[in-house]
Amino acid sequence: METTSLRIKEIMKKKKVTQRMLAANLGVTPSAIYQMLDNNNMSVGRLAQIADILDVNVRDLFDDSELYYVKCPYCLREHPVRIKIVVSDK
């Protein structure tokens, strides 16, 4: 099963924020940041902190067209489904 790909590195590059800068703002080591970004493994709270530091909305950290897997209730196998996330400001 694939993990959700995050756009954190892309946004950091655009905003000229280094991993060391992000680590300093989060109070963690640069190697911890490297592991988090490399594994896409972080809590919702950590994502909110990163979004605040990068001055973006949390939803901007996610790729808007993702491949997810859904388990079929009939055959019990997982099937890939591409989902586009659309957020309305209403």
C-alpha positions as CSV (number, residue, x, y, z in Angstrom):
1,M,0.0,0.0,0.0
2,E,1.4,3.4,-0.9
3,T,1.7,6.2,1.6
4,T,0.2,9.7,1.1
5,S,2.8,11.8,-0.6
6,L,3.3,15.2,1.0
7,R,4.4,18.4,-0.8
8,I,6.5,19.6,2.2
9,K,9.9,19.5,0.4
10,E,8.4,21.2,-2.6
11,I,6.9,24.0,-0.5
12,M,10.1,24.4,1.5
13,K,12.1,24.8,-1.7
14,K,9.7,27.4,-3.0
15,K,9.8,29.3,0.3
16,K,13.6,28.9,0.7
17,V,13.3,27.0,4.0
18,T,16.0,24.5,4.7
19,Q,15.6,21.3,6.7
20,R,17.9,22.8,9.3
21,M,15.6,25.9,9.6
22,L,12.5,23.7,9.8
23,A,14.2,21.6,12.5
24,A,15.2,24.6,14.5
25,N,11.6,26.0,14.4
26,L,10.2,22.6,15.5
27,G,12.8,22.0,18.2
28,V,14.1,18.8,16.7
29,T,17.3,17.7,15.1
30,P,17.9,18.0,11.3
31,S,18.2,14.2,11.1
32,A,14.7,13.9,12.7
33,I,13.3,16.2,10.0
34,Y,15.1,14.2,7.3
35,Q,13.5,11.0,8.6
36,M,10.0,12.6,8.9
37,L,10.2,13.9,5.3
38,D,11.7,10.8,3.9
39,N,9.2,8.5,5.4
40,N,6.1,10.8,5.3
41,N,5.6,9.8,8.9
42,M,4.3,12.5,11.1
43,S,1.3,13.3,13.3
44,V,-1.5,15.7,12.4
45,G,-0.2,18.0,15.1
46,R,3.3,18.0,13.5
47,L,1.8,18.7,10.1
48,A,-0.1,21.7,11.6
49,Q,3.2,23.0,13.1
50,I,5.0,22.6,9.7
51,A,2.1,24.3,7.9
52,D,2.3,27.3,10.4
53,I,6.1,27.5,9.9
54,L,5.7,27.5,6.1
55,D,2.8,29.9,6.3
56,V,0.4,27.5,4.4
57,N,-2.8,25.7,5.1
58,V,-2.4,22.0,6.2
59,R,-4.3,20.9,3.1
60,D,-1.6,22.6,1.0
61,L,0.9,20.0,2.3
62,F,-0.9,17.2,0.5
63,D,-0.8,16.3,-3.1
64,D,-4.2,17.0,-4.5
65,S,-4.3,13.9,-6.7
66,E,-3.5,10.8,-4.8
67,L,-3.6,7.1,-5.4
68,Y,-5.4,5.3,-2.6
69,Y,-6.3,1.7,-2.0
70,V,-9.8,0.6,-1.0
71,K,-10.7,-2.8,0.2
72,C,-13.5,-4.3,-1.8
73,P,-16.2,-5.8,0.5
74,Y,-17.0,-8.6,-2.0
75,C,-13.6,-9.9,-3.1
76,L,-11.7,-8.6,0.0
77,R,-8.8,-7.4,-2.2
78,E,-7.4,-3.9,-2.3
79,H,-7.9,-1.9,-5.5
80,P,-6.2,1.4,-6.5
81,V,-8.5,4.4,-6.7
82,R,-7.3,7.9,-7.7
83,I,-8.9,10.6,-5.7
84,K,-8.7,14.4,-6.2
85,I,-9.2,16.3,-3.0
86,V,-11.2,19.5,-3.5
87,V,-11.8,21.8,-0.6
88,S,-14.4,24.5,-0.8
89,D,-14.0,27.7,1.2
90,K,-17.8,28.0,1.7
